Amino acid sequence: MSEVCFICDKPLKESEVVVADHGMKTLIDASVEKNDYFFEYLKDKQSVIVHVQCRKIYTRKSSIVAAKRQRETEQGSTSTISPPHTRAQVSEPDFNFKIYCLFCGVEANEEAEK
């Protein structure tokens, strides 16, 4: 058997393969939802031979949701919207509470306040 699994692109072994003829619609639907373009490959096929575990993982709802989330994250990182800016830590001298007012930062003069 010299074929490879279209999902993982690894060689197929006879003990771990399944012929997906009845599940073609499920594979195509999963590909469309994931937007990974495997559906282009699958649309002309009557059946494909894939690893059992690959098929299970590929068509699992949580895998589809994760693929969508990853695609949205990748699209978000390439968009023009920049991430929120955080304040850079500036090395300022420590605030001296004995000399400066906590609220306004102005030098506190006890004699002037009396």
C-alpha positions in Angstrom: 0.0 0.0 0.0 1.8 3.1 -1.2 -1.0 5.7 -0.7 -0.9 8.4 1.9 -3.7 9.7 4.1 -4.9 13.1 2.7 -5.5 14.4 6.2 -2.1 13.8 7.8 0.0 13.2 4.6 1.6 10.1 6.2 1.7 6.6 4.6 -1.3 4.3 5.1 -0.9 0.9 6.8 -3.4 -1.8 6.2 -4.2 -2.2 9.9 -5.2 1.4 10.5 -7.2 2.5 7.5 -10.8 2.9 6.6 -12.4 3.4 3.2 -14.6 6.4 3.6 -17.3 6.0 0.9 -20.4 6.5 3.1 -18.7 9.2 5.1 -17.7 11.4 2.1 -20.4 14.0 2.8 -19.2 14.2 6.4 -15.5 14.7 5.3 -16.6 17.3 2.7 -18.8 19.2 5.2 -15.9 19.2 7.8 -13.5 20.6 5.2 -16.0 23.3 4.1 -16.5 24.3 7.8 -12.7 24.3 8.4 -12.1 26.1 5.1 -9.0 24.1 4.5 -9.7 23.4 0.8 -9.6 19.6 1.1 -13.2 19.7 -0.2 -11.7 20.6 -3.6 -9.8 17.3 -3.5 -12.8 15.3 -2.2 -15.5 16.6 -4.5 -14.5 14.4 -7.4 -13.9 11.3 -5.3 -16.3 8.4 -4.7 -14.3 7.2 -1.7 -11.0 7.8 0.0 -8.7 5.7 2.2 -7.7 7.5 5.4 -6.4 6.6 8.9 -9.2 5.7 11.2 -7.9 8.1 13.9 -7.4 10.9 11.4 -11.0 10.7 10.2 -12.3 10.7 13.8 -10.3 13.7 14.8 -10.9 15.6 11.5 -14.7 15.2 11.7 -15.0 15.8 15.4 -17.0 19.0 16.2 -14.4 20.2 18.7 -11.7 20.0 16.1 -13.8 21.9 13.6 -14.5 24.6 16.2 -10.7 24.8 17.1 -9.8 25.1 13.4 -12.3 28.0 13.0 -11.0 29.7 16.0 -7.4 29.3 14.8 -8.4 30.7 11.4 -10.1 33.7 13.0 -7.0 34.3 15.2 -4.7 34.2 12.2 -7.0 36.5 10.2 -7.2 38.9 13.2 -3.4 39.0 13.5 -3.1 40.0 9.8 -5.7 42.7 9.9 -5.0 46.4 10.3 -6.4 46.4 13.9 -3.5 46.5 16.3 -3.6 44.9 19.6 -4.2 47.1 22.7 -1.2 49.0 23.8 0.0 48.5 27.3 2.0 51.1 29.2 5.7 50.6 29.0 7.4 50.3 32.3 9.4 53.5 32.7 12.2 53.5 35.1 11.2 56.5 37.3 12.5 57.1 40.7 10.3 55.8 43.5 7.6 58.1 44.7 8.5 59.6 48.0 5.4 59.7 50.2 7.1 61.8 52.9 7.8 64.7 50.5 5.0 64.6 47.9 1.2 64.6 48.1 -0.3 61.2 47.3 -3.2 62.8 45.4 -1.8 65.6 43.4 1.9 64.8 43.4 2.9 68.3 44.4 5.5 68.8 47.1 3.9 68.8 50.5 4.9 71.6 52.8 3.7 71.1 56.3 4.7 74.7 57.4 2.6 76.2 54.5 -0.4 74.0 55.4 -0.4 75.2 59.0 
